[in-house]
Amino acid sequence: MDVPPEKPTGNASRGLRADGEATRARILEAAGELFAAGGYADTTSKAIAARAGVDQASINYHFGSRSGLYQALLADAHRRLVSLADLRQLAESRLAPAQKLRTLIEQLVQRATGSTQGWHLKVLVREILAPSPHCQTLFQEEIFPKVFFVRRLISEITAIPEDDPAITRCLLSVMAPCLMLLLGTSGIPGPVQELLRMPGEALSEHLHRYALAGLTAIAQEHAG
């Protein structure tokens, strides 16, 4: 008579989950380092598995495929840059709109000039400079939902309706310098390298003052 296998106890079940989470995190870390160095096209599941110390079946188990793993990496990297929860909290805070903008710019500058960037920012920058087939997914699932809150913030500052085309133009004008700083971390030569060597506080102050002056001018133009 066959004896059915024992079901894991509560502690055993928690232990299995913890082991699974640790394996998933190890795969993410290994893949992040390899994707940051070689890009999506030149990084194989075999290389990732070897670096993580797992078999390739573990990648498929946790992420479905190499594509699923890369999409998870992009999402994780963008959340570390700025998370949707942090943006929502900032948008709903009682800070003055101008101070909300200052806080957002400070965070982005800190991410670009910080000394402990790891692979996360490198993966994002590589994806922007040489988009893979997964770039659209990154925009749809991570970037566009966050843009909603930045548009709302700019609308609060300018008193221009969120759906007005002027808000889109303002969004690009405010965020473009921050994007250039992030791209500069890839080593692109030019003035941006000088900016990255500046104190983060001074750089944040300048970008905030410049953005706020532009938004004020557009608001006045729109009202007139």
C-alpha positions in Angstrom: 0.0 0.0 0.0 1.4 3.3 -1.1 1.8 5.9 1.7 1.1 9.5 0.5 3.9 12.0 1.1 3.6 14.1 4.2 2.5 17.6 3.6 5.0 20.2 4.8 4.3 21.7 8.1 3.9 25.4 8.6 7.5 25.9 9.4 8.6 23.7 6.5 6.4 25.6 4.2 7.8 28.9 5.3 11.3 27.5 4.8 10.5 26.4 1.3 9.2 29.8 0.5 12.2 31.5 2.0 14.5 29.2 -0.1 12.5 30.0 -3.2 12.7 33.7 -2.6 16.5 33.5 -1.9 17.0 31.6 -5.2 14.9 34.1 -7.1 16.9 37.0 -5.6 20.2 35.2 -6.5 19.0 34.8 -10.1 18.0 38.4 -10.3 21.3 39.6 -9.0 23.4 37.4 -11.3 21.3 38.3 -14.3 21.4 42.0 -13.5 25.2 42.0 -13.4 25.4 40.1 -16.7 22.7 42.1 -18.5 24.3 45.4 -17.3 27.7 44.2 -18.8 26.6 42.6 -22.0 23.0 43.6 -22.8 20.0 41.5 -23.4 21.0 40.0 -26.8 24.4 38.7 -25.6 23.4 37.3 -22.3 22.3 33.7 -22.2 20.2 31.7 -19.7 23.1 29.3 -19.4 25.5 32.1 -18.3 23.0 33.5 -15.9 22.4 30.0 -14.3 26.1 29.4 -14.0 26.7 32.7 -12.3 23.7 32.2 -9.9 24.7 28.6 -9.1 21.3 27.2 -10.3 20.1 25.1 -13.3 18.3 26.8 -16.2 15.0 25.2 -15.1 15.1 27.4 -12.0 15.1 30.5 -14.3 12.0 29.2 -16.1 10.3 28.3 -12.8 10.7 31.7 -11.2 10.4 33.9 -14.3 8.9 31.8 -17.1 11.8 32.5 -19.5 14.8 34.6 -20.1 12.5 37.3 -21.5 10.4 37.2 -18.3 13.6 37.5 -16.2 14.8 40.5 -18.2 11.4 42.2 -17.8 11.5 41.6 -14.1 14.9 43.2 -14.0 13.9 46.3 -15.9 10.9 46.7 -13.6 13.0 46.3 -10.5 15.6 48.7 -11.8 13.0 51.4 -12.6 11.4 51.0 -9.2 14.7 51.6 -7.5 15.1 54.7 -9.5 11.6 55.9 -8.5 8.8 53.7 -7.3 5.1 54.2 -8.0 4.3 54.0 -4.3 6.8 56.8 -3.5 5.4 59.0 -6.3 1.9 58.5 -5.1 2.9 59.3 -1.5 4.7 62.5 -2.7 1.7 63.5 -4.9 -0.7 63.1 -2.0 1.5 64.7 0.6 0.8 68.2 2.1 4.0 69.6 0.7 3.6 72.7 -1.6 3.7 71.7 -5.3 7.0 73.4 -5.8 8.5 71.4 -2.9 7.2 68.2 -4.3 9.0 68.9 -7.5 12.2 69.7 -5.6 11.9 66.4 -3.7 11.5 64.4 -7.0 14.4 66.1 -8.6 16.6 65.6 -5.6 15.8 61.8 -5.7 16.7 61.5 -9.4 19.9 63.5 -9.0 20.9 61.4 -6.0 20.3 58.2 -8.0 22.5 59.6 -10.9 25.4 60.9 -8.7 25.3 58.2 -6.0 28.4 56.2 -5.5 26.6 52.8 -5.0 24.6 52.5 -8.2 25.1 48.8 -8.8 23.7 47.1 -11.9 20.2 48.6 -11.7 20.9 52.0 -13.3 23.3 50.4 -15.8 20.6 48.1 -17.0 18.2 50.9 -17.5 20.7 53.1 -19.3 21.7 50.3 -21.6 18.0 49.7 -22.4 17.4 53.3 -23.2 20.5 53.6 -25.4 20.0 50.3 -27.2 16.3 49.3 -26.8 15.4 45.6 -26.7 12.0 44.2 -27.7 11.0 44.7 -24.0 11.4 48.5 -23.9 7.7 49.0 -24.8 6.7 46.7 -21.9 8.9 48.8 -19.5 7.1 52.0 -20.7 3.6 50.5 -20.4 4.0 48.8 -17.0 6.4 51.0 -15.2 7.0 54.4 -16.8 3.5 55.5 -18.0 1.8 54.9 -14.6 4.4 57.1 -12.9 4.1 59.8 -15.6 0.5 60.3 -14.4 1.6 61.6 -11.1 4.3 63.8 -12.6 1.8 65.3 -14.9 -0.5 66.0 -11.9 2.3 67.7 -10.1 3.1 69.9 -13.0 -0.6 70.7 -13.3 -0.6 71.8 -9.7 2.3 74.1 -10.2 1.0 75.7 -13.4 -2.7 75.5 -12.9 -2.9 74.1 -16.4 -5.3 71.1 -16.9 -3.5 67.7 -16.8 -4.8 66.8 -20.3 -3.6 70.0 -21.9 -0.8 69.4 -24.5 1.3 72.1 -22.6 1.6 69.7 -19.7 3.3 67.1 -21.9 5.8 69.8 -23.2 6.5 70.9 -19.6 7.0 67.2 -18.5 9.6 66.7 -21.2 11.4 70.0 -20.3 11.5 69.2 -16.6 12.5 65.6 -16.9 15.0 65.8 -19.8 17.9 67.2 -17.7 17.4 64.4 -15.2 17.4 61.8 -18.0 20.6 63.3 -19.3 22.3 62.9 -15.9 21.2 59.2 -15.8 22.5 58.6 -19.4 25.8 60.3 -18.4 26.5 57.5 -15.9 27.2 55.3 -18.9 30.4 57.4 -19.5 29.1 59.4 -22.5 31.7 62.2 -22.8 30.7 65.9 -22.7 29.5 68.5 -20.2 27.3 66.0 -18.4 30.4 64.4 -16.9 31.3 67.7 -15.3 27.7 67.9 -13.9 28.0 64.5 -12.4 31.1 65.6 -10.5 29.2 68.6 -8.9 27.8 68.4 -5.4 24.3 66.8 -5.7 22.7 69.5 -3.5 23.9 72.3 -5.7 22.8 70.4 -8.9 19.4 69.7 -7.5 18.9 73.3 -6.5 19.9 74.5 -10.0 17.6 72.1 -11.8 14.7 72.9 -9.5 15.1 76.6 -9.9 15.5 76.4 -13.6 12.4 74.1 -14.0 10.3 76.2 -11.7 11.1 79.4 -13.6 10.2 77.7 -16.9 6.9 76.4 -15.5 6.1 79.8 -14.1 6.6 81.4 -17.5 4.5 78.8 -19.2 1.7 79.2 -16.6 1.7 83.0 -17.2 1.6 82.5 -20.9 -1.2 80.0 -20.7 -3.2 82.3 -18.3 -2.8 85.3 -20.6 
